[in-house]
Amino acid sequence: MITLHGFAASNYYNLVKYVLLYKELPFQENLVYGGSDELLKVSPVGKVPAITTPEGFNLSESSIICDFLEETYPDTPLYPESASERAVVRQIMKIAELYFELPSRRLIPYVLSGTNAPEAVKEEVRQVLNRGVTALNRLCKFSPWIAGEQFTMADIYVHYVNTIVSAFASTQLDWDVLAEIPGMQEWNDSMGQSAIAQTVEADRLANMPGFMQHVKSQMQAANVK
Ligand SMILES: N[C@@H](CCC(=O)N[C@@H](CS)C(=O)NCC(=O)O)C(=O)O
C-alpha cells in the first residue's frame, strides 16, 4: 500500500491525496510535519507531501508525485492522450504554481504571526499575481473543466493552489484575485462540492488545531534560540 506522508492542513498534501482518492488507490496516511527528521528520511528537503510506494520507493514534490501516480497507475487517466494537450495541462499547473501559489505563500508567515506584511512585499506579490491572472485568463477554459472537456490533473492542482490564494493573498491584499478570471470562482466552487474534495476538506479541518499547535511550538522554539 502507498503511504502518504504529511499533514492535512497542507494544500500540496491535499492535492496528492485527491489524486490517490480519484484513482481509487489504497493508501495510508502518516501524519508528519515539515522539517522533521522523520520526514527527511523520505523527502530530501523535508517538505510535505512525500509518498512511499509498496516497493519502498520514496518520492516528494507534489507535481512529480502526480506524474508518477499517473504513469504508474494509468487507469482513470488525469492527463489527455495527445502530447500537446498534456503539455497545456502541465502549463496551467506550472503557471498556477509559479504565479499564484508561490507569491501567495510569501504572505503566510505574516498571517501566522499576526503581523502585517510590509508594503514592498505586498507590491511584489501583487505584481507576480498579476502575471498569473493574465496567463490563466488566456489558458483556462472552464468548459466545463479548467483545460476544456476533460477533467485533468490541472483541475485538482489549481483548485488546491486557489485555497492558498484565497486564504492568504486575497485577504492580505484586500483583492479578490480569483474574481479577475471569469469563470474561475464558479469552477472552483463546483470543484469543492465533489465527494472527494469534501472528504479532503473535512480532514483538513480536523488537522487545523494540531497544525496550529505545531506552528506555535515552532515559533516558541525559534524565539528561545
Ligand atoms: N514544491 C513542494 C512544496 C511543498 C511545501 O511547501 N510544503 C509545505 C507544506 S504546505 C511544507 O512542507 N512546509 C514545511 C517546511 O517548509 O519546512 C511541493 O510541490 O510539494
The ligand as an SDF file (V2000), in Angstrom:
LIG
                    3D

 20 19  0  0  0  0  0  0  0  0999 V2000
    7.3970   22.2930   -4.0030 N   0  0  0  0  0  0  0  0  0  0  0  0
    6.8640   21.4860   -2.9290 C   0  0  0  0  0  0  0  0  0  0  0  0
    6.3670   22.4260   -1.8420 C   0  0  0  0  0  0  0  0  0  0  0  0
    5.8600   21.6770   -0.6220 C   0  0  0  0  0  0  0  0  0  0  0  0
    5.6690   22.5920    0.5840 C   0  0  0  0  0  0  0  0  0  0  0  0
    5.9970   23.7810    0.5680 O   0  0  0  0  0  0  0  0  0  0  0  0
    5.1210   22.0050    1.6600 N   0  0  0  0  0  0  0  0  0  0  0  0
    4.9410   22.7150    2.8990 C   0  0  0  0  0  0  0  0  0  0  0  0
    3.5860   22.3900    3.4930 C   0  0  0  0  0  0  0  0  0  0  0  0
    2.2710   23.0380    2.5380 S   0  0  0  0  0  0  0  0  0  0  0  0
    5.9780   22.2480    3.8970 C   0  0  0  0  0  0  0  0  0  0  0  0
    6.2970   21.0860    3.9650 O   0  0  0  0  0  0  0  0  0  0  0  0
    6.4930   23.1830    4.6910 N   0  0  0  0  0  0  0  0  0  0  0  0
    7.3830   22.8570    5.7710 C   0  0  0  0  0  0  0  0  0  0  0  0
    8.7430   23.4510    5.6290 C   0  0  0  0  0  0  0  0  0  0  0  0
    8.9610   24.2900    4.7540 O   0  0  0  0  0  0  0  0  0  0  0  0
    9.6110   23.0590    6.4210 O   0  0  0  0  0  0  0  0  0  0  0  0
    5.7450   20.5690   -3.4590 C   0  0  0  0  0  0  0  0  0  0  0  0
    5.1700   20.8670   -4.5110 O   0  0  0  0  0  0  0  0  0  0  0  0
    5.4880   19.5030   -2.8610 O   0  0  0  0  0  0  0  0  0  0  0  0
  1  2  1  0
  2  3  1  0
  2 18  1  0
  3  4  1  0
  4  5  1  0
  5  6  2  0
  5  7  1  0
  7  8  1  0
  8  9  1  0
  8 11  1  0
  9 10  1  0
 11 12  2  0
 11 13  1  0
 13 14  1  0
 14 15  1  0
 15 16  2  0
 15 17  1  0
 18 19  2  0
 18 20  1  0
M  END
$$$$
